[in-house]
Amino acid sequence: MGLLEDSVIIVVSQLFFFVGGWIFFVKQLFKDYEVHHRLVQLIFSITFALSCTLFELIIFEILGVLDPSSRYIHWLIVLTMILFMTIVCTPFYIGYFIISNFGMIGGKIVQRVMSFCIWLLYLYLFWRVGDPFPIISPRHGTFSMEQAISRIGVVGVTVMALLSGFGAVNYPYTSMALFIRPVKRSDIQGVEKKLLQTLDMVLVKKRRLAVTKRDNVLSNPGFWNMFPGSKSKHNIRLIHCKYEF
């Protein structure tokens, strides 16, 4: 197949993914979403379509679908677009919506200027994230696509690790009630009965121990009971071992 036919396949699949992302956003992800920002839905659907297209191109690469040169061209185009959405478009509009929600900050021009300043700060921090990591290669420029992908990989792995740790702790805590067996009145009564039986057994053993000590003292009076090696002390230690609870 030529470049035109391959482009038609990619564009049709992107439209399909875009519609699927739009429906997923409206019907499932935010079905109680009352603000209805069309721009938010548009950004989500475009990002969803581009992500699915990247996955589709990986599958096409494995299966050998489409021409290799056209796959490479579409790979570069889709990768450039998703980098633009990730680094430029989405952070800028997040900052813009945060500032516009305050309401007391100037007009739209002032809000956009402040959003642009916030985006510049984000871009600086985003680029500084990659400095401690060995992702700079002399074969690529400082502001090349490889540098952006490397930093997105660092940030993505870090965020996924944080979310995985939070989910591993939070999910068992929130879903623990699903595995708890409901306690019936008969279960409580059975436990109370066992507790009373245990207390009775403890009292009987204490009484036997006290009686044994008294009989031992009465049967062996004298001066030799004060020494640790005497027979009465030895009997008391045996009684303690026998009725230990």
RAPE-V600368 format. One record per residue. N is the residue number from 1. RES is the residue in three letters. SS is DSSP state (H for helix, E for strand, - for the rest). PHI is phi in degrees with one decimal (999 if undefined). PSI is psi in degrees with one decimal (999 if undefined). Layout:
N_RES_SS_PHI_PSI + N_RES_SS_PHI_PSI
This chain:
1_MET_-_999_150.0 + 2_GLY_-_-88.4_-177.0 + 3_LEU_H_-66.5_-35.6 + 4_LEU_H_-66.4_-46.2 + 5_GLU_H_-65.0_-39.6 + 6_ASP_H_-65.5_-37.5 + 7_SER_H_-65.9_-37.4 + 8_VAL_H_-63.7_-41.7 + 9_ILE_H_-63.4_-43.3 + 10_ILE_H_-67.7_-42.1 + 11_VAL_H_-65.9_-41.4 + 12_VAL_H_-64.8_-41.6 + 13_SER_H_-66.1_-36.7 + 14_GLN_H_-65.3_-40.0 + 15_LEU_H_-63.7_-39.7 + 16_PHE_H_-63.7_-44.4 + 17_PHE_H_-66.1_-36.8 + 18_PHE_H_-63.4_-46.2 + 19_VAL_H_-64.4_-40.6 + 20_GLY_H_-63.0_-41.0 + 21_GLY_H_-66.0_-38.1 + 22_TRP_H_-64.1_-46.1 + 23_ILE_H_-65.2_-40.6 + 24_PHE_H_-63.1_-39.4 + 25_PHE_H_-65.6_-45.0 + 26_VAL_H_-77.4_-43.6 + 27_LYS_H_-90.1_-28.3 + 28_GLN_H_-120.1_-51.4 + 29_LEU_H_-72.0_-46.4 + 30_PHE_-_-131.7_63.7 + 31_LYS_-_-72.8_-20.3 + 32_ASP_-_-105.0_25.7 + 33_TYR_-_-77.3_111.8 + 34_GLU_-_-94.8_-16.5 + 35_VAL_-_-75.8_-41.3 + 36_HIS_-_59.5_56.2 + 37_HIS_-_-79.7_111.8 + 38_ARG_H_-63.6_-32.5 + 39_LEU_H_-66.4_-36.9 + 40_VAL_H_-64.8_-44.7 + 41_GLN_H_-63.8_-37.4 + 42_LEU_H_-66.8_-44.8 + 43_ILE_H_-63.5_-42.4 + 44_PHE_H_-63.1_-44.8 + 45_SER_H_-66.6_-39.4 + 46_ILE_H_-66.0_-44.9 + 47_THR_H_-63.4_-40.6 + 48_PHE_H_-63.3_-43.0 + 49_ALA_H_-65.9_-41.5 + 50_LEU_H_-66.4_-39.7 + 51_SER_H_-63.8_-44.2 + 52_CYS_H_-65.9_-33.4 + 53_THR_H_-67.1_-38.7 + 54_LEU_H_-60.3_-44.1 + 55_PHE_H_-64.0_-38.3 + 56_GLU_H_-63.7_-41.4 + 57_LEU_H_-66.0_-33.6 + 58_ILE_H_-64.7_-42.1 + 59_ILE_H_-64.4_-41.5 + 60_PHE_H_-63.2_-35.7 + 61_GLU_H_-65.4_-39.2 + 62_ILE_H_-70.5_-42.7 + 63_LEU_H_-83.6_-11.2 + 64_GLY_-_76.7_26.8 + 65_VAL_-_-85.4_146.5 + 66_LEU_-_70.7_165.0 + 67_ASP_-_-75.9_140.0 + 68_PRO_H_-57.5_-39.9 + 69_SER_H_-67.1_-41.0 + 70_SER_H_-69.3_-34.8 + 71_ARG_H_-61.8_-41.5 + 72_TYR_H_-65.1_-41.4 + 73_ILE_H_-64.9_-46.7 + 74_HIS_H_-67.5_-33.0 + 75_TRP_H_-62.2_-45.2 + 76_LEU_H_-64.6_-41.6 + 77_ILE_H_-65.1_-49.0 + 78_VAL_H_-66.3_-39.4 + 79_LEU_H_-65.4_-40.7 + 80_THR_H_-63.8_-41.3 + 81_MET_H_-66.3_-41.6 + 82_ILE_H_-72.7_-30.4 + 83_LEU_H_-65.9_-39.7 + 84_PHE_H_-63.1_-41.9 + 85_MET_H_-67.1_-36.3 + 86_THR_H_-79.1_-38.9 + 87_ILE_H_-94.9_-33.4 + 88_VAL_H_-107.6_-61.6 + 89_CYS_H_-68.2_-55.9 + 90_THR_H_-63.1_-48.1 + 91_PRO_H_-61.9_-37.1 + 92_PHE_H_-63.5_-45.4 + 93_TYR_H_-75.3_-25.3 + 94_ILE_H_-63.9_-47.9 + 95_GLY_H_-62.2_-38.2 + 96_TYR_H_-65.8_-42.6 + 97_PHE_H_-70.4_-32.9 + 98_ILE_H_-64.7_-44.9 + 99_ILE_H_-69.4_-41.5 + 100_SER_H_-67.2_-22.8 + 101_ASN_-_-72.3_-20.2 + 102_PHE_-_-69.0_-38.4 + 103_GLY_-_81.1_-25.9 + 104_MET_-_-94.1_1.5 + 105_ILE_-_-97.7_102.5 + 106_GLY_-_36.6_-157.3 + 107_GLY_-_-94.8_-166.9 + 108_LYS_H_-67.9_-33.5 + 109_ILE_H_-65.6_-43.9 + 110_VAL_H_-63.9_-41.5 + 111_GLN_H_-63.1_-39.3 + 112_ARG_H_-70.1_-37.2 + 113_VAL_H_-64.3_-43.8 + 114_MET_H_-65.6_-36.8 + 115_SER_H_-64.5_-38.0 + 116_PHE_H_-65.8_-38.8 + 117_CYS_H_-65.3_-41.4 + 118_ILE_H_-63.6_-38.2 + 119_TRP_H_-66.1_-38.4 + 120_LEU_H_-62.6_-40.9 + 121_LEU_H_-63.0_-43.1 + 122_TYR_H_-61.2_-42.7 + 123_LEU_H_-63.6_-38.7 + 124_TYR_H_-64.6_-46.6 + 125_LEU_H_-65.9_-37.8 + 126_PHE_H_-62.6_-39.5 + 127_TRP_H_-76.0_-31.1 + 128_ARG_H_-72.5_-19.4 + 129_VAL_H_-61.0_-35.7 + 130_GLY_H_-81.5_-4.3 + 131_ASP_H_-64.5_-42.0 + 132_PRO_H_-71.6_-8.6 + 133_PHE_-_-106.1_146.1 + 134_PRO_-_-79.1_65.7 + 135_ILE_-_-110.5_3.2 + 136_ILE_-_-91.3_123.2 + 137_SER_-_-116.1_138.2 + 138_PRO_-_-67.0_-16.0 + 139_ARG_-_-75.6_-20.9 + 140_HIS_-_-116.2_155.1 + 141_GLY_-_-75.3_173.7 + 142_THR_-_-68.1_-38.3 + 143_PHE_-_-110.3_42.4 + 144_SER_-_-87.3_171.5 + 145_MET_H_-65.1_-34.5 + 146_GLU_H_-64.3_-38.4 + 147_GLN_H_-64.9_-41.2 + 148_ALA_H_-65.8_-42.7 + 149_ILE_H_-64.7_-38.8 + 150_SER_H_-63.0_-43.2 + 151_ARG_H_-69.5_-36.6 + 152_ILE_H_-64.2_-36.6 + 153_GLY_H_-64.5_-41.0 + 154_VAL_H_-63.9_-47.8 + 155_VAL_H_-65.1_-41.1 + 156_GLY_H_-64.3_-44.3 + 157_VAL_H_-64.4_-39.2 + 158_THR_H_-64.8_-45.8 + 159_VAL_H_-65.0_-41.2 + 160_MET_H_-64.1_-36.7 + 161_ALA_H_-65.9_-41.9 + 162_LEU_H_-63.9_-44.6 + 163_LEU_H_-66.2_-37.0 + 164_SER_H_-65.8_-42.9 + 165_GLY_H_-64.0_-41.8 + 166_PHE_H_-64.8_-42.4 + 167_GLY_H_-66.7_-36.4 + 168_ALA_H_-65.3_-27.6 + 169_VAL_H_-92.7_-40.0 + 170_ASN_H_-77.5_-38.2 + 171_TYR_H_-64.8_-47.7 + 172_PRO_H_-60.9_-33.1 + 173_TYR_H_-68.0_-40.4 + 174_THR_H_-80.7_-27.5 + 175_SER_H_-102.9_9.5 + 176_MET_H_-64.0_-30.2 + 177_ALA_H_-65.4_-21.8 + 178_LEU_H_-68.8_-25.9 + 179_PHE_H_-100.9_2.3 + 180_ILE_-_-87.4_125.3 + 181_ARG_-_-76.6_132.1 + 182_PRO_-_-62.5_135.6 + 183_VAL_-_-88.5_126.4 + 184_LYS_-_-95.7_166.4 + 185_ARG_H_-65.1_-34.8 + 186_SER_H_-66.4_-34.7 + 187_ASP_H_-64.4_-41.8 + 188_ILE_H_-64.5_-43.0 + 189_GLN_H_-64.4_-37.9 + 190_GLY_H_-64.8_-40.9 + 191_VAL_H_-67.1_-40.5 + 192_GLU_H_-63.0_-38.3 + 193_LYS_H_-65.2_-41.8 + 194_LYS_H_-64.5_-37.1 + 195_LEU_H_-64.2_-43.0 + 196_LEU_H_-64.3_-38.9 + 197_GLN_H_-63.9_-39.1 + 198_THR_H_-66.1_-41.2 + 199_LEU_H_-63.8_-41.2 + 200_ASP_H_-61.4_-41.3 + 201_MET_H_-64.1_-40.0 + 202_VAL_H_-63.1_-43.8 + 203_LEU_H_-63.3_-40.7 + 204_VAL_H_-63.0_-42.5 + 205_LYS_H_-67.8_-38.8 + 206_LYS_H_-62.8_-41.4 + 207_ARG_H_-64.1_-43.7 + 208_ARG_H_-62.5_-40.1 + 209_LEU_H_-64.8_-42.7 + 210_ALA_H_-65.1_-42.4 + 211_VAL_H_-63.9_-40.9 + 212_THR_H_-65.0_-40.7 + 213_LYS_H_-63.6_-42.7 + 214_ARG_H_-64.0_-46.1 + 215_ASP_H_-62.8_-35.2 + 216_ASN_H_-67.3_-40.9 + 217_VAL_H_-67.7_-40.3 + 218_LEU_H_-70.4_-33.4 + 219_SER_H_-82.2_-19.0 + 220_ASN_-_-130.8_65.7 + 221_PRO_-_-78.5_160.4 + 222_GLY_-_133.5_-177.1 + 223_PHE_H_-76.3_-26.2 + 224_TRP_H_-75.2_-13.9 + 225_ASN_H_-70.3_-14.9 + 226_MET_H_-77.9_-16.9 + 227_PHE_-_-88.5_144.9 + 228_PRO_-_-63.4_-26.5 + 229_GLY_-_-90.0_5.3 + 230_SER_-_-69.8_161.7 + 231_LYS_H_-67.4_-34.4 + 232_SER_H_-67.1_-40.7 + 233_LYS_H_-64.1_-38.1 + 234_HIS_H_-64.8_-39.6 + 235_ASN_H_-65.8_-38.0 + 236_ILE_H_-65.7_-39.1 + 237_ARG_H_-64.8_-38.7 + 238_LEU_H_-64.9_-37.0 + 239_ILE_H_-65.3_-41.1 + 240_HIS_H_-61.6_-41.7 + 241_CYS_H_-67.7_-35.2 + 242_LYS_H_-72.5_-39.3 + 243_TYR_-_-108.0_29.3 + 244_GLU_-_-71.4_137.3 + 245_PHE_-_-142.6_999
